[in-house]
Amino acid sequence: MTRKVNGIVRKAVLGAALLALPIATFAETKSVAQEQAEQQTALVKKVRHELVMLPFLSVFDNLAFRVEDNGVVTLTGQTIRPTIKSQAGNVVKQLEGVHQVVNNIEVLPLSRFDDDIRIAVARAVYGYPALQRYGLGAQPPIRIIVKNGDVSLEGVVANSMDKNLAFQRANGVSGVFQVKNNLQVEKAL
C-alpha cells in the first residue's frame, strides 16, 4: 500500500512539474518579447532624435519613418533639399540596431512659384496670433509642404480649433490651388 501511495505522490509531483514547465517557458519568452519591444522603442527614439537634429531641416521639410522588427528603417516624407534626404539616410544607417535603410524621402522639385507659396503660407499660419505659439520652437510642429501649388499641412497641433485655423489661413493664401490638412490633434493626457 505504501508503494502505491509513493507512486501516486511521485506521479503527482512529476505532473505538477511538467505543468509548471510551460508556464516558466512562457514567462521567459515574455521577458524576451519585452526586451525586444524595449529595444524597438529605444531605436525609434534614436531615429527620431537623429532626424530632428539634421542641420538645415526646416518647416518646409516633413520627415517620417517606420522601424520594423528586423532592423529595417523606412524613411518617408518630403524635403526641399536633396542633402536632407542623403543626410537622413546616412545618420540613420549608422545607428546601432539598424540593419538596412530604405530611403523613400521625396525631394520636391525646384520652383520659384512654390517657394513664394511656402513663405506666404508660413507667414499666414505662424503670423496669426492664435497660432504663433507653434512657431516658437526650434522645430515647429506644423510642417508646410508645397508641390506644384498644392499645400499639405503636416504635424501635430493641440486641438481641432488650431487644426481648422491653420487650414483656413493656408487656404486663404493667393496662388494656392489646394490645401490638404493632415494635421493631427494631440491626444489628451
N, C-alpha and C positions, 0 to 999 in steps of 0.2 A: 504494500500500500504506500509506503514511504517513497519507493522508487517511482511509482506512478505520480505522486504529488510533486516530487522533484522534477520529473519530466514535464509535467504541466507548467510548473513555475518557470523552468528553463525556456519552454516554448513561448510563454507569455512575455518573458524578458526579451527574448530574441525578436518576437513580433513587435514589441514596443520599440526596440532599437531600429528595426527596419522601417517602421513608420516614421521615426524621428529623422532618418537619413534624408528623405526627400525635403523635409522642412529645412534642415540645415543647408542642403544644397541650394534650395530656393533663396534662403537668406543670403547665402554667399553670392549667388547670381545677382540678386537685387543690389547688393553693395557694389558689384562690378558695374551694373547698369547705372547706378547713381554716380559712380566715379566717371563714367563716360559722359553722362549728362553734365556734370560739373566741368569737365574738360571742354565740352562743346560750348558751354556758356562762357567760359574763360576765353576761348578762341573768338567767339562772337564779339566780346568786349575789346579784345586786342585789334581785331579787324576794324571795328567802328572807330577806335581811337586813332589808328594809323590813317584812316581815310579823312577824318576831320582835321588832322594835323598837316595835311598836304599843303605846301606853300601855294599861294595864288588861287586856292579854292574860294569861289565867290558865291554870292547869292544867285548867280546865273548858272550854277552847276548843281546837278542833282545826282548824287551817287547813292546807290543801294547795293546790297549784296545778300547772298544766301550761302550758308555754310552747311554742307552735307556731312553725314556721319563719317564718311570715308576720307575726310580732309580736303575735299574739293570745294573751293570757294568760287562762286559765280558772281562777277561784278556786273551790275547793270546801271542804267541811268543815262544822263546826258551831260555833256560838258561843252564849253565854248573853246576850250584849249586842248589840242592834241597831247600836249605834255602832261596834262592832268590824267588822261587815260593811261599813258605809259607809266607814269609815276605810281598811280594806284595799283597797277598790276605788279610793279616791281616791289613796292613795300609790303604788299600782302604776301607775295611769293616767299619772302624772307622770314615770315613768322613761323615759329615752331608749331608743328601740328598741321601745317598746310602742305598738302602733297601735290596739289595742282590748282592753277588759277585759270578760270575761263573768263576772259575779259570781253564782255559784251557792252561796254560803255560806248554810247553813240557820240561821235564828235559832230556837233551841229555845224551846218555849212556857214561859211563866211557871208555876211550880208549886212551892209550899212543900214538897210531898212529895218532888219531885225534888231540891230544894235540900238537904233533910235527907239524902237518899241520897248526894249529891255529897260533902258534908262527911264522912259516915261512911265512905265508900269511900276518900277521901283519907287519913283517919286510919288506916284499916286497912292500906292499901298503904304509904304513906310512913312510918307509925309502926312498921312491922315492922322489927326490927333488920337483917335481911338485905337489905332494900330501901331503907333510909334514905338511902343514898348517892345515890339517884336524886332525892331532894328537895332536894339541896344547891345546885343552880344557880339562876340567875335564871329560866330556862325549863326546868322539869323535863321529862324526856323521856317520861314516862308521862302521857298525857292521859286524863282521866276524863270521858266523855260520858254523860249520863243523859237519857233521854227516856221519859216515862211509866213510870218504874220499871225500864226496861231499861238496862243499863250496857254501854258499849263501852269497852274499853281500847285506846288508840291510841298509837303512838310506837315507840320503839326501846329495847331492853334489851341487856345484854351477853351473855347466854346463855339457853338454853332453861329452865334451872332458875329463873332470875328471872322468866321469862315465866309459867311454871307457878305460881310462888309468888304473883305479882300476881293471877293469875286466881283462885286459891284464896282469897286474902284478900278480894277483891272479892265473890266468890260467897258468902262467909260473912256478909255484912252483911245485917242484918234489913231486910225490905221490898223487897229487890231481887228482881225477877221472873226476870230472865235476864241472864247476863253473856256478852258476845261478846268473845273475846280476839283482837284484831287487832294485838297487839304483834309487832314484827319483831325478829329476833335480829341483832345486828351481825355483819357478815362479818369473819372473821378476817383480819388484815392480814399 
